[in-house]
Structures are given as structure tokens and as C-alpha cells.
Amino acid sequence: MANTTTITGNLTREPEIRYTREGQATAQLGVAVNRRWQDRATQEWQEATSFFDVVCWREMAENAAESLARGSRVIVTGRLDQRSWETADGDKRSKVEVTADEIGPSLRWATAQVTKNERRGPGEGASGPPRATASKGASDASPGYGYDDEPF
């Protein structure tokens, strides 16, 4: 059974990029998804917002940090992952987050200019230039593509 989800929403904060000890980039994003519907009984409009934590890795993390900003409308496709940890006080915590396979701009109310970066070969780490940059939040990099595959 596949564990894939797609969310469309607005970034709630600037992408936060960090690097592992091995030099691999990772970025954390917050995405707010608004839902609006009409209550059939009262005919009044109702609204609800859900907040999702999104994690992306490698070139996509660098591209997201360079291309996206708070308020950007994005489309994220990825898998749901549950992460568990223990606090310093011994409390057990867990949360579900989206690990992104793809992140891109929503073009419903905005335009984007995509700039394709040079491809990297095997063994070239996250310390090199990001693979894609764009105004208003576009990205074409994905860890799912092989080094000989073109993303478009």
C-alpha cells in the first residue's frame, strides 16, 4: 500500500535549512492548508485551517530555501512519516510530518520563472550549488530522479 499525500497551501514561515554532520542539506517548512465549505443546515460558510510540517532533503532542501518565502503558495507531494523522541524530562513525544518527494509553486494565482541548474554526478554532495532556483517558489529537483534522468 502506497503512503503518498499531496497538500496545497501557504508557507507559514521562511524555510529553515540545516546541514547534517555529513554535509547533507535538510529544510523544514510549515504549510497551512485552508478549507472552506458551506454548512447545509445554516447556509453559512465555515472555514478550517490545518498546519503541516514538511521536511525535504539534499538539493530540494537547498532549492526550497533559496526559492520559497513565507506566504508562498506551494504544492507538496510526499509521504507521511511519524517521528518519535523523548524530551530531556523523559516525556515521550511524536508527530507526523510530510517528507517531500516534490515541491513546486502553485500557478493558480502567481507566475514562476524556473532556472534549471547543472546536474550533479554521483558523489557530489550538498556543498555544491543548488540544482534549481526560481522566483516565487519553483523547484524541479527531486531525489527520486536518477543521475541520467531529466526531470522534464
N, C-alpha and C positions, 0 to 999 in steps of 0.2 A: 504494500500500500504506500503510495507516494505521500509525502508530507510537504506540500507546496502551497504557499499562500501569496496573494498579491494584494497590496494595500496602496491606496492613493490618498495623499494628504499633504499637509504643510509641515515643513520643518519647524520644530518648536524652539530650536537653539542652533547655534553655529556647530558644524561638525567638529568633533573633538578627536584629533588624531594623536596616536601614540605609537611607539615602536617597541617591539619585544626585545629581549636581550640579544636575540639573533638578528635583529635589524628588520624584522618583518612589520610592515605598517598595518595598523588596525584603526578603524574610526568608529565612533559611536554617534548615532543620530537619534533624535527624538522626532517622531512623526505623529501629528494629530489628525485623526480621521473624523470628519463631521458627518452626521447622518441626520436627515430631515424627513419627516413624514407627517401626513395629516391624520389626526385622530378621527376615526369614522363616527364615533359617538358624538363628539363635540364639534367636529369640523374645524378644530383649531390645529395649527401647525405645532409640532413637537420637534425638539432638537436634542441630540445627544452627541457627545464627543468622546472618542476612545483614544488613548495615548499608547503608542508602541515604541519600544526601544529597538533600534536596528543596529546591527553590527556588520561591518564589511572589512575585508582583508586585502592585503597586497596593493596592487596598482589601483584597484577600485577604491580603496580607502584613501589613497593619495589624490585620486581624481575627484572624489566626493568632497574632500577637504578643500581642494583648490576651486572647485566649480560651484558648490552649493552654499547657500547662506540661509540664515533664519528667515522663515516665511516662504522659501522656495516651495513650489508645488511639485511633488515627486511621485513617481510610480516605483514601487519596490516589489520585486518578486524574490522569494527565498523560502527558507524552511523555518519552521518553528522549533526552537531549541529551549529546553528547560535547563537552567543552570542553578546549582545549589552550592551553598557555602555556609560556614559557621562564623559568626561575629566574634570579636575579641571577648565579649561577655559570655560566649558559649551558646548564644541563640542560633538556631538553625533558620536559614532564610533560603528562599528560592524565587526565581522569576522566569517567565517565558519571554524570550526575545526572538526577533526575526534575524536570521543570518542571511544576508543578501546574496543572491546569485546575480541580480541585475538591479541597477538603479538608473533611472532616467528622468528627464523633466516631463511634466505634463504639458502638452502643447495646446491644451484646450483654451487657455487664456494668456499664453505667452509664446514667444518665439525663442529659438536657441540657435546658436552658431556652434557646430561641432568641429573641433580640430583634432584630427587623428594624429597620435604620437607614433614615434618609431616603435616597432615591435622589439621585444627583448627575446633573447635566446635562453635556453636552459642554463641555470646557474647565475643569471643576472638578477641580483636581489632588489629589494625595495629602495636601495640608496640611490638608484638612478632616477632619471626624470619620470614623472607620471606619464601614463600611456594616453590619456585623453584630457583635454580641458575644454571648457565651454562657458559662454556667458549664459546666465540664467539657469545653469544647472544641467548640463548634458554629460553623459558618460557612455563610452562604448566598450569599456574594458570589462572582462569577466574572467574569473579564474577557471571557468568551465571550458574555455576555448583552449585547444592545443596550440603549440607554438607555430604550427604550419597552417592553422585555420584562420581565416579572415572573419572578423566579427560582422562585417557587412560587405 
